[in-house]
Amino acid sequence: MKFRSGKHTVIVKEVFDIAPKFPQTYLIRFTFENEPVFDFEPGQFISIFAEKDGKRISRPYSIASWPENKDYLELCIKVVEGGFMSNYLYHVSPGTRLQSIGPLGRFVIPEPIRYDTVFVATGTGVAPFIAMMGHIWANGLDAGHEFHVVFGVRYVHDLIYRSLIEKWEREHSNFHFYPTISRPETPDWKGRVGYVQKVIENDIHDYGNKQVFICGLHDMVEDVKNLCQRLGFAYVRFEKWD
């Protein structure tokens, strides 16, 4: 990895909803005490520490902001019922100081970019891809390649970062967005319905000249990884959690 991991004191800058219907998905932004935001590779994560019943616990979260943004470090977190850390951070006050370790992880995109690239995510699994694409645009790394974001959620209101991704699609002719909804709750949705696997098979082509990055819950990632290997993608990388 390019950057050495270390201990840092982060300060809560702001917390706000990005998908307001329950279960809440929110953004939390941090600054760093007595130092700028650390350098990291897009796709890496940070571990945040807190006290619970006298014990120190930690949880890892993918970084959603890109390295060129030195104003804050952004995480995208879904409130988990009964989950201590996701609930704690949702209600934490601005100015709160927390201990952290980072950057961590090897789920990064090799540079220079050699292939057209497909990012496959469900839910908050889109966070590292927001960081990757922001970094790619900021440094002009997209030249000569196509980029595809396949993003699956249950409901339309779960399409976090939708406005940003659609803005990128308008601004870049080599960027393509494929949102798909598994449980469309209103007839207003005119887009794709179903799971990300269907989109990969129907809308993505020329697999042998593409690399794919997959992020989300364990079962989805395993299914998509196996599908992409069968389809013959040139390079398959993944990050998953339970």
C-alpha positions in Angstrom: 0.0 0.0 0.0 1.1 3.5 -0.7 0.3 5.0 2.7 1.2 3.7 6.1 -1.7 3.1 8.6 -1.6 4.9 11.9 -3.7 6.1 14.9 -5.6 9.3 14.4 -8.0 11.4 16.5 -10.9 12.4 14.3 -13.4 15.1 15.1 -17.1 14.8 14.0 -17.8 17.7 11.6 -21.4 16.8 10.7 -23.9 13.9 10.5 -26.9 14.0 8.1 -29.3 11.6 6.5 -28.9 10.6 2.8 -31.8 8.1 2.7 -34.2 9.4 5.3 -36.7 6.5 5.4 -36.0 3.7 8.0 -33.6 2.1 8.2 -31.6 5.3 8.0 -28.5 5.7 5.9 -26.4 8.6 6.8 -23.2 10.4 6.0 -20.8 11.3 8.7 -17.9 13.7 8.1 -14.7 14.0 10.1 -11.8 16.4 10.3 -8.5 15.4 12.0 -7.1 16.8 15.2 -3.9 18.7 14.7 -3.3 17.3 11.2 -4.9 17.4 7.8 -7.1 14.5 6.5 -4.7 11.6 6.0 -3.6 10.4 2.6 -5.2 7.2 1.4 -6.0 5.2 -1.7 -9.6 5.2 -2.8 -11.3 2.0 -1.8 -9.5 1.8 1.6 -11.3 2.0 4.9 -10.9 3.4 8.4 -11.7 1.7 11.8 -13.5 3.9 14.3 -13.3 3.2 18.0 -15.9 3.8 20.8 -16.6 2.6 24.4 -19.4 0.2 25.1 -20.0 -1.1 28.6 -16.5 -0.3 29.6 -15.0 -2.1 26.6 -13.3 -0.5 23.6 -14.8 -1.7 20.3 -14.2 -0.8 16.7 -15.9 -1.1 13.3 -14.4 -0.6 9.8 -16.1 1.7 7.3 -15.2 2.3 3.7 -14.1 5.9 2.9 -16.6 7.5 0.5 -14.7 10.8 0.0 -11.8 10.8 -2.4 -8.2 11.6 -1.4 -8.1 15.0 -3.2 -10.8 16.3 -0.8 -8.9 17.6 2.2 -11.9 19.4 3.8 -13.2 16.2 5.5 -13.3 12.4 5.4 -16.7 11.0 4.6 -18.3 7.7 5.6 -21.6 6.4 4.5 -23.3 4.2 7.1 -26.6 2.3 7.4 -28.2 2.1 10.8 -28.3 -1.5 11.8 -31.0 -2.6 14.2 -29.2 -3.5 17.4 -25.9 -2.5 16.0 -24.1 -0.4 18.6 -21.6 1.5 16.4 -24.0 2.5 13.5 -26.5 3.8 16.1 -23.9 5.5 18.2 -22.3 7.4 15.2 -25.8 8.4 13.9 -26.5 10.2 17.2 -23.0 11.6 17.9 -22.7 15.3 18.4 -20.5 17.5 16.1 -17.2 18.2 17.8 -17.0 14.8 19.4 -13.5 13.3 19.3 -13.0 9.7 18.4 -10.0 7.4 18.0 -9.4 5.7 14.7 -6.9 3.7 12.8 -6.3 4.0 9.0 -6.0 3.9 6.2 -6.5 0.2 5.9 -7.4 -2.3 3.2 -6.2 -3.5 -0.3 -9.5 -3.0 -2.2 -8.0 -0.4 -4.5 -7.9 0.1 -8.3 -4.5 -0.4 -9.9 -3.0 2.6 -11.6 -2.5 3.3 -14.4 -6.0 1.9 -15.3 -5.6 -0.8 -18.0 -9.1 -1.9 -18.5 -12.7 -0.7 -18.9 -14.0 -0.9 -15.4 -17.3 -2.2 -13.9 -18.2 -1.3 -10.3 -21.0 -3.5 -8.8 -22.5 -2.5 -5.5 -25.5 -3.0 -3.3 -26.5 -0.6 -0.5 -23.6 1.2 1.2 -21.2 -1.0 -0.8 -21.3 1.9 -3.3 -19.1 4.0 -1.0 -15.7 2.9 -2.1 -16.7 3.4 -5.7 -17.7 7.0 -5.0 -14.2 7.5 -3.7 -12.6 5.7 -6.7 -14.6 7.6 -9.4 -14.0 11.0 -7.6 -10.3 10.2 -7.7 -10.4 9.1 -11.3 -12.2 12.4 -12.5 -9.9 14.6 -10.3 -6.8 13.1 -11.9 -7.9 12.5 -15.5 -7.4 8.8 -15.2 -10.4 7.9 -17.3 -8.8 8.5 -20.7 -9.4 5.7 -23.2 -11.6 3.7 -20.9 -15.3 3.2 -20.2 -16.6 3.0 -16.6 -19.9 1.4 -15.5 -21.6 1.5 -12.1 -24.1 -1.3 -11.5 -26.0 -0.3 -8.3 -28.7 -2.5 -6.8 -31.0 -1.6 -3.9 -34.4 -2.7 -2.6 -36.3 0.6 -2.9 -35.9 3.8 -5.0 -35.1 5.9 -1.9 -32.2 3.6 -1.1 -30.3 4.9 -4.2 -27.7 6.8 -2.2 -25.4 9.2 -4.1 -27.9 9.0 -7.0 -27.7 12.7 -7.8 -23.9 12.7 -7.8 -23.7 9.6 -10.0 -26.2 10.9 -12.4 -24.3 14.2 -12.6 -21.1 12.3 -13.5 -23.0 10.4 -16.2 -24.2 13.8 -17.7 -20.7 15.2 -17.6 -18.7 12.2 -18.9 -19.7 10.3 -22.0 -17.5 7.3 -21.0 -19.4 6.8 -17.7 -22.6 4.7 -17.5 -25.0 4.2 -14.6 -27.2 1.2 -14.2 -29.4 1.5 -11.1 -31.7 -1.5 -10.5 -34.5 -1.9 -7.9 -35.5 -5.3 -6.5 -38.7 -4.0 -4.8 -40.0 -0.9 -6.6 -42.7 0.5 -4.3 -44.3 3.0 -6.7 -45.2 2.8 -10.4 -43.1 6.0 -10.9 -40.0 3.9 -11.3 -39.4 3.3 -15.0 -35.9 1.9 -14.7 -34.4 -1.5 -14.3 -36.1 -4.0 -11.9 -34.3 -7.0 -10.4 -30.8 -7.9 -9.2 -27.4 -6.7 -10.2 -26.6 -10.1 -11.8 -29.3 -9.5 -14.4 -27.8 -6.2 -15.3 -24.3 -7.6 -15.7 -25.6 -10.3 -18.1 -27.9 -8.0 -20.1 -26.2 -4.7 -20.2 -22.4 -5.3 -19.8 -20.5 -6.8 -22.7 -17.0 -7.7 -23.9 -16.1 -9.1 -20.5 -12.6 -10.2 -21.4 -11.6 -6.5 -21.8 -13.1 -5.4 -18.5 -12.1 -5.5 -14.8 -14.8 -5.7 -12.2 -14.9 -4.5 -8.6 -17.7 -5.9 -6.3 -18.7 -4.6 -2.9 -21.7 -5.4 -0.6 -23.1 -8.1 1.6 -21.4 -11.6 1.6 -24.0 -13.6 -0.4 -24.4 -11.0 -3.2 -20.6 -10.6 -3.5 -20.1 -14.4 -3.7 -22.9 -14.8 -6.4 -21.6 -11.9 -8.5 -17.9 -13.0 -8.1 -18.8 -16.5 -9.4 -20.9 -15.0 -12.3 -18.1 -12.6 -13.3 -15.5 -15.4 -13.2 -17.7 -17.6 -15.4 -18.3 -14.7 -17.8 -14.5 -14.3 -18.2 -13.8 -10.8 -16.8 -10.1 -10.0 -17.1 -9.8 -9.0 -13.4 -12.1 -9.6 -10.5 -11.7 -7.9 -7.1 -14.2 -7.9 -4.2 -14.9 -6.6 -0.7 -17.7 -8.2 1.4 -19.2 -8.2 4.9 -21.9 -10.1 6.8 
